[in-house]
Amino acid sequence: MAEKKEKEIKELLRKFPFVNWDRFIGAREEYTFYGWIDREDSYRDFLVLNFTDPKKPWFCTSSNKYSKKIAAIL
């Protein structure tokens, strides 16, 4: 991962204090991060954050509670 891109992605991931980042997959210019969001009922929701285009990352989550917050951060 290029140093500048790595710094930008790390800064963005820090904006999600409610996510426990688990792993990532990276190849060339595409990076996908996987994380878990704790819930009050002892279950966890997932968050997948993909950086195909660093200016417009996309996400997928099972969290109804945090969906809008995630979209606002991105």
PyMOL CGO cylinders between C-alpha atoms (Angstrom):
from pymol import cmd
from pymol.cgo import CYLINDER

trace = [
    CYLINDER, 0.00, 0.00, 0.00, 1.41, 3.35, -0.95, 0.3, 1, 1, 1, 1, 1, 1,
    CYLINDER, 1.41, 3.35, -0.95, 2.40, 5.42, 2.07, 0.3, 1, 1, 1, 1, 1, 1,
    CYLINDER, 2.40, 5.42, 2.07, 0.02, 8.31, 1.30, 0.3, 1, 1, 1, 1, 1, 1,
    CYLINDER, 0.02, 8.31, 1.30, -2.91, 5.98, 0.65, 0.3, 1, 1, 1, 1, 1, 1,
    CYLINDER, -2.91, 5.98, 0.65, -2.14, 4.01, 3.80, 0.3, 1, 1, 1, 1, 1, 1,
    CYLINDER, -2.14, 4.01, 3.80, -2.19, 7.21, 5.87, 0.3, 1, 1, 1, 1, 1, 1,
    CYLINDER, -2.19, 7.21, 5.87, -5.52, 8.32, 4.37, 0.3, 1, 1, 1, 1, 1, 1,
    CYLINDER, -5.52, 8.32, 4.37, -7.13, 4.94, 4.99, 0.3, 1, 1, 1, 1, 1, 1,
    CYLINDER, -7.13, 4.94, 4.99, -5.85, 4.75, 8.59, 0.3, 1, 1, 1, 1, 1, 1,
    CYLINDER, -5.85, 4.75, 8.59, -7.24, 8.23, 9.27, 0.3, 1, 1, 1, 1, 1, 1,
    CYLINDER, -7.24, 8.23, 9.27, -10.63, 7.19, 7.92, 0.3, 1, 1, 1, 1, 1, 1,
    CYLINDER, -10.63, 7.19, 7.92, -10.70, 3.91, 9.88, 0.3, 1, 1, 1, 1, 1, 1,
    CYLINDER, -10.70, 3.91, 9.88, -10.08, 5.88, 13.09, 0.3, 1, 1, 1, 1, 1, 1,
    CYLINDER, -10.08, 5.88, 13.09, -13.39, 7.66, 12.51, 0.3, 1, 1, 1, 1, 1, 1,
    CYLINDER, -13.39, 7.66, 12.51, -15.15, 4.38, 13.34, 0.3, 1, 1, 1, 1, 1, 1,
    CYLINDER, -15.15, 4.38, 13.34, -14.48, 3.93, 17.09, 0.3, 1, 1, 1, 1, 1, 1,
    CYLINDER, -14.48, 3.93, 17.09, -17.54, 1.65, 17.34, 0.3, 1, 1, 1, 1, 1, 1,
    CYLINDER, -17.54, 1.65, 17.34, -15.97, -0.90, 14.94, 0.3, 1, 1, 1, 1, 1, 1,
    CYLINDER, -15.97, -0.90, 14.94, -13.52, -3.61, 15.96, 0.3, 1, 1, 1, 1, 1, 1,
    CYLINDER, -13.52, -3.61, 15.96, -11.46, -4.05, 12.79, 0.3, 1, 1, 1, 1, 1, 1,
    CYLINDER, -11.46, -4.05, 12.79, -10.68, -7.71, 12.20, 0.3, 1, 1, 1, 1, 1, 1,
    CYLINDER, -10.68, -7.71, 12.20, -8.75, -8.10, 8.94, 0.3, 1, 1, 1, 1, 1, 1,
    CYLINDER, -8.75, -8.10, 8.94, -8.18, -6.71, 5.49, 0.3, 1, 1, 1, 1, 1, 1,
    CYLINDER, -8.18, -6.71, 5.49, -7.42, -7.92, 2.00, 0.3, 1, 1, 1, 1, 1, 1,
    CYLINDER, -7.42, -7.92, 2.00, -5.32, -5.78, -0.31, 0.3, 1, 1, 1, 1, 1, 1,
    CYLINDER, -5.32, -5.78, -0.31, -4.24, -6.16, -3.88, 0.3, 1, 1, 1, 1, 1, 1,
    CYLINDER, -4.24, -6.16, -3.88, -2.74, -3.41, -6.01, 0.3, 1, 1, 1, 1, 1, 1,
    CYLINDER, -2.74, -3.41, -6.01, -5.17, -0.51, -5.75, 0.3, 1, 1, 1, 1, 1, 1,
    CYLINDER, -5.17, -0.51, -5.75, -8.07, -2.23, -3.97, 0.3, 1, 1, 1, 1, 1, 1,
    CYLINDER, -8.07, -2.23, -3.97, -8.37, -2.77, -0.22, 0.3, 1, 1, 1, 1, 1, 1,
    CYLINDER, -8.37, -2.77, -0.22, -11.23, -4.31, 1.72, 0.3, 1, 1, 1, 1, 1, 1,
    CYLINDER, -11.23, -4.31, 1.72, -11.52, -4.09, 5.51, 0.3, 1, 1, 1, 1, 1, 1,
    CYLINDER, -11.52, -4.09, 5.51, -13.73, -6.26, 7.69, 0.3, 1, 1, 1, 1, 1, 1,
    CYLINDER, -13.73, -6.26, 7.69, -14.93, -5.30, 11.15, 0.3, 1, 1, 1, 1, 1, 1,
    CYLINDER, -14.93, -5.30, 11.15, -17.45, -6.08, 13.86, 0.3, 1, 1, 1, 1, 1, 1,
    CYLINDER, -17.45, -6.08, 13.86, -19.86, -3.81, 15.71, 0.3, 1, 1, 1, 1, 1, 1,
    CYLINDER, -19.86, -3.81, 15.71, -20.94, -4.96, 19.17, 0.3, 1, 1, 1, 1, 1, 1,
    CYLINDER, -20.94, -4.96, 19.17, -24.65, -4.91, 19.87, 0.3, 1, 1, 1, 1, 1, 1,
    CYLINDER, -24.65, -4.91, 19.87, -26.59, -4.67, 23.12, 0.3, 1, 1, 1, 1, 1, 1,
    CYLINDER, -26.59, -4.67, 23.12, -28.04, -8.19, 22.67, 0.3, 1, 1, 1, 1, 1, 1,
    CYLINDER, -28.04, -8.19, 22.67, -24.60, -9.91, 22.72, 0.3, 1, 1, 1, 1, 1, 1,
    CYLINDER, -24.60, -9.91, 22.72, -24.59, -10.38, 18.94, 0.3, 1, 1, 1, 1, 1, 1,
    CYLINDER, -24.59, -10.38, 18.94, -22.38, -8.46, 16.52, 0.3, 1, 1, 1, 1, 1, 1,
    CYLINDER, -22.38, -8.46, 16.52, -23.02, -6.74, 13.22, 0.3, 1, 1, 1, 1, 1, 1,
    CYLINDER, -23.02, -6.74, 13.22, -20.48, -6.75, 10.40, 0.3, 1, 1, 1, 1, 1, 1,
    CYLINDER, -20.48, -6.75, 10.40, -19.03, -3.89, 8.41, 0.3, 1, 1, 1, 1, 1, 1,
    CYLINDER, -19.03, -3.89, 8.41, -17.21, -4.32, 5.11, 0.3, 1, 1, 1, 1, 1, 1,
    CYLINDER, -17.21, -4.32, 5.11, -15.43, -1.23, 3.86, 0.3, 1, 1, 1, 1, 1, 1,
    CYLINDER, -15.43, -1.23, 3.86, -13.93, -1.30, 0.35, 0.3, 1, 1, 1, 1, 1, 1,
    CYLINDER, -13.93, -1.30, 0.35, -11.48, 1.15, -1.16, 0.3, 1, 1, 1, 1, 1, 1,
    CYLINDER, -11.48, 1.15, -1.16, -11.57, 0.56, -4.90, 0.3, 1, 1, 1, 1, 1, 1,
    CYLINDER, -11.57, 0.56, -4.90, -11.71, 4.31, -5.40, 0.3, 1, 1, 1, 1, 1, 1,
    CYLINDER, -11.71, 4.31, -5.40, -10.13, 6.03, -2.36, 0.3, 1, 1, 1, 1, 1, 1,
    CYLINDER, -10.13, 6.03, -2.36, -12.31, 9.09, -2.82, 0.3, 1, 1, 1, 1, 1, 1,
    CYLINDER, -12.31, 9.09, -2.82, -15.54, 7.03, -2.83, 0.3, 1, 1, 1, 1, 1, 1,
    CYLINDER, -15.54, 7.03, -2.83, -15.24, 3.94, -0.63, 0.3, 1, 1, 1, 1, 1, 1,
    CYLINDER, -15.24, 3.94, -0.63, -18.29, 1.71, -0.45, 0.3, 1, 1, 1, 1, 1, 1,
    CYLINDER, -18.29, 1.71, -0.45, -19.59, -0.24, 2.50, 0.3, 1, 1, 1, 1, 1, 1,
    CYLINDER, -19.59, -0.24, 2.50, -21.92, -3.06, 3.43, 0.3, 1, 1, 1, 1, 1, 1,
    CYLINDER, -21.92, -3.06, 3.43, -23.20, -3.61, 6.96, 0.3, 1, 1, 1, 1, 1, 1,
    CYLINDER, -23.20, -3.61, 6.96, -25.76, -5.63, 8.87, 0.3, 1, 1, 1, 1, 1, 1,
    CYLINDER, -25.76, -5.63, 8.87, -26.14, -2.80, 11.39, 0.3, 1, 1, 1, 1, 1, 1,
    CYLINDER, -26.14, -2.80, 11.39, -29.44, -1.00, 11.25, 0.3, 1, 1, 1, 1, 1, 1,
    CYLINDER, -29.44, -1.00, 11.25, -28.32, 1.20, 14.15, 0.3, 1, 1, 1, 1, 1, 1,
    CYLINDER, -28.32, 1.20, 14.15, -25.11, 2.48, 12.51, 0.3, 1, 1, 1, 1, 1, 1,
    CYLINDER, -25.11, 2.48, 12.51, -25.95, 2.46, 8.77, 0.3, 1, 1, 1, 1, 1, 1,
    CYLINDER, -25.95, 2.46, 8.77, -26.68, 6.18, 8.54, 0.3, 1, 1, 1, 1, 1, 1,
    CYLINDER, -26.68, 6.18, 8.54, -23.72, 7.10, 10.74, 0.3, 1, 1, 1, 1, 1, 1,
    CYLINDER, -23.72, 7.10, 10.74, -21.37, 5.05, 8.56, 0.3, 1, 1, 1, 1, 1, 1,
    CYLINDER, -21.37, 5.05, 8.56, -22.72, 6.72, 5.41, 0.3, 1, 1, 1, 1, 1, 1,
    CYLINDER, -22.72, 6.72, 5.41, -22.28, 10.15, 7.00, 0.3, 1, 1, 1, 1, 1, 1,
    CYLINDER, -22.28, 10.15, 7.00, -18.65, 9.42, 7.91, 0.3, 1, 1, 1, 1, 1, 1,
    CYLINDER, -18.65, 9.42, 7.91, -17.88, 8.32, 4.37, 0.3, 1, 1, 1, 1, 1, 1,
]
cmd.load_cgo(trace, "trace")
